[in-house]
Amino acid sequence: MWEKNKGQICPEIHYQKTEYGIMITGCYGSDGQVVLPDEIEGTAVTGIAAYAFAENHNEEEPVLVWESAQMLSGGDRGRISGSMVTEIWLPSHVAEIGRYAFYRCRNLKKLVLTDSLSEIGGGALTGCRLSEVEIYFFWGERSCLKSILDEMRFAIRADLHYCMEKEEIARLLFPEHYEEAVENTPARILFTQHHGAGGYYRQCFYDRKLDYKKYDELLFHTVAQEESGIAAELALNRLRYPLRLEEKARGAYEAYVREHVEETAEYLIGQEDLEGMIFLALRDFWTEESLDFVISKAAEGKKTEILSLLMDEKHRRYPKKRKSFEL
């Protein structure tokens, strides 16, 4: 659920008051993992100003200053911006992100927000390498995920928490995609060439809502255009978090994981995902050969906890036969 640790709130925040609530214009501290408060002095934070975290941008208009009650005394504090920013946890009521708000925050990897934000300002993520998005839905199914994906050509991993009646979670991978201008020299014609399956997945939205059925129908594009590890990760995510997963799509994902269980397990080893390994065992995906392969990979990577689990699984499934002697 949406619950912030007050001790992690950014220690110093500069802001302006607007007719809609508080607009944050800048943050000061020493940590690039920025957790922003949901309200300041009893007023909801509803916006992030243009260029608020942008590289080499200084505040020009007069601002108000808020300091966290949990702030430690002393210590150097500077403006949190540009490459210093690694993670942003936005206020729950933010409805506006100004243009170029995170301009050239090249180390920004994760963004946490709610469905109060339906769109982001133009160029807000220009120069970023965002790879993780976590969205909490309290009001419906619309969000700014489509806007984020349109700004990012890189692969995005999204955790979507639906918190209306009961909490349900979807974990989705949107693969990388990019466009390339290619010249047909004899004809002197330029045409656009698309790379990666991500372009198809970025079209799985209608009225800012994600269409899960359309998303699941695109597996064949991932299989055809991406490495097997990417397809395995995408398929496994849908099987482990099967929100609105239809039986036909479930069968296709299961068939792919079963055929590529070694690549799937390699991904889980890299993530040190013990629960994922348990999932594969409970769903009976292992063969003796695949277990042997994955055990060797876990041993090479010195993943002792996963290795122990796999060894136990092999012993349970394929116990060694005792030798018998005849006199």
Buried (B, 14 or more C-beta within 10 A) or exposed (E): EBEBEEEBBBBBBBBBEEEEBBBBBBBBBEBBBBBBBBBBEEBBBBBBBBBBBBBEBEBEEEBEEBEBEEBEEEEEBEBBBBEBBBBBBBBBBBBBBBBBBBBBBEBBBBBBBBBBBBBBBEBBBBBBEBBBBBBBBEEEEBBBBBBBBEBBBBBBBBBBBBBEEEEBEBBBBBBBBEEEEEEEEEEEEEEEEEEBBBBBBBEBBEEBBBBBEBBBBBBEBBBEBBEBBBBBBBBBBBBBBBEBBEEEBBEBBBEBBBEBBBBBBBBBBEEEBBEBBEBBBEEEBBBEEBBBBBBEBBBEBEBEEBBEBBBEBBEEEEEEEEEEEEE
